[in-house]
Amino acid sequence: MMNNDITGLFRSLSLAALIVSLDQATKYLAVSRLKPLRSVEVIPGFFNLSYVENPGAAWGMLGGQRYLLVAFSVFSLIFIIAQRKQLFGKLHFPILLPALICGGIIGNLIDRIRLSRVIDFLDFYIGENHFPAFNIADSAICIGAFLFVLCEFMHSRNAEKEQDDQ
């Protein structure tokens, strides 16, 4: 049992490292290629690659609170890793979910420590209405959180159904 736990942790951390690598590589490209251009239209009226520096969290919240955001990220990582079996063990995708969330947290944490801000570049919009720019790390966190809520909901529903059947 302990060996399976270590194997699962290793697989999850390996996948998180892949996410971090992809995130950092795309941010490097954004800084080196996109920053001088500021923005490149990809799909007119819908999607641009736009260089954005975000000193805060999602949607710029807590802007300038670097140390608070770093501390929160580190605490979140420790909590998720320490509680991964309780949080994800009974759900579908027990390796993928923490990998997505932790990989995203680490990707943005690297930026916060190294640059005091996070590099964003994915810019979706309709007309003049822009969704806040984001990056691969943000996407991984959001997908992981969405799948976690969905899996938790399905697990709870199945448990209720089993209880009703008894």
N, C-alpha and C positions, 0 to 999 in steps of 0.2 A: 504494500500500500504506500509506504514512504517513497519507494522508488518511482511509482506512478506520479506521485505528487511532485517530485523533483523533475521528472521528465516533462510533466505538464508546465511547470514553471519555466523550464528551459525553453520549451517550444513557444510559450507566450512571450518570453523576453526576446527570443530570436525574431519573432514576428514584429514585436515592438521596435527592435533595432532596425528592421527593414523599413518600417514606417518612418522612423526618425531619419534614416538615410535619404529616403525619397523626399521627405519634407525639407531637409537641409539642402539637398541638391537643387530642388526647385527654387528655394529662396536664394541660393547662390546665383542661379540664372536670372532671377528677378532683379537682384542687385546689379549684377554685371551687365545684363543686356537690356533690361526693362527700365531701370532707374533713369538712364539718360533720355529715354523716350517718353517717360512718365506713363503713357497709355498707348495700347495698340488695340484697335477695333478688330475683333475676331468674328462675331456674328452681329451685324448691324442691328441696333435697336434692342439687343439682348445681352451680349457678353463681350467684355473687354478684358485684356490683361492690363492691369493698372498697378503701378508701384505705389504702395501705401505703407507708411510707418505708423504703427499703432502703439502708443505708450501705455495703453490700458489693457483691459480684458475684452470680452465680447462687446461689440458695438462701442468701443472706447470707454466703457465704464471703468471707474477707478484709475483713470488716466494719471500717470505720474506716481502711482503707488507701487513702484517697482518692488520694494522689499516685502510689502504685504503680498503681492502676487507671487513672488518667488517662494515665500514661506508657505502660502496656501498650496502651491504646486507641489512642493516637497512633502508637505503633510498629506496631500491627496495621494501621491505615489506610495508613500509608506503605508497608508491605510488600505489602499487597494491591494497592494502586494500581500500585506499581512492578513487581510480578510478575504482573499480571493476565493478560497474554498467555500466560505459562507455566502459570499455575494454571488458567485458564478457557478459553483460546483453542481448545483441541481438544475441548472438551465442548459438549454442548447448552446452550443458554441462556447464552452467554458475556457477555451484557450484564446479564441478570437476576440471576445468581448474585452477582457482586460488588456490585451495587446493593443487594440485600437485606442482605448482610452489612455493607457499609459504611454504609448508611442506618441500620441498627440500632445499630451502634457509635457513630455520630455522635449519634443520638437520646439514648442513655444518657450519652454524653460531655458533652453540653450540660447535662444534669442534674447530673452529678458536678462540673463546673466551677462552675455557677451556684448549686447548692443543697447541694453536698457529699454528696448522696444521690440515689438514683433513685426516681422515683414509679412505683409498681406499682398495678394496680387490677383486673386480671382474676383472679378467684378461683374455681377449679374444685375440687370436693370430692365425696366420696361419704360420707355419714354424717358421722363426725367426722374422716375422713382428708382433709386438705387438701393439694392440690398447691401449692407455693409460688406466691404471687401474682406476676404478670408483667405486661408491657405490650406495646405494638405493636412497639417496638424489639426486645425480647427475642424476640417471635414472628418478626420478619424475620430475625434472626440464626439462629434455630433452623431455620426453613424453608430459608434459604440454605445452611446447613451440611449439612442433610439432603439437599437436592437435589445439592449438590456431591459428597457421598459416593456417592449413588446414580448420578450421571452418571459419576463416576470409575470406579465398579465396572462400569457398562455399557461404558464405553470400554475398560477393561482386558479385559473378557470378549470384546468384539468384536475387539480386537487379537490376543488369543490364538487366537480362532477363525480369523482371517485367516492367522495364522502356521501353524496346523495344516493349513489348506487348501492350503498351498503345498508 
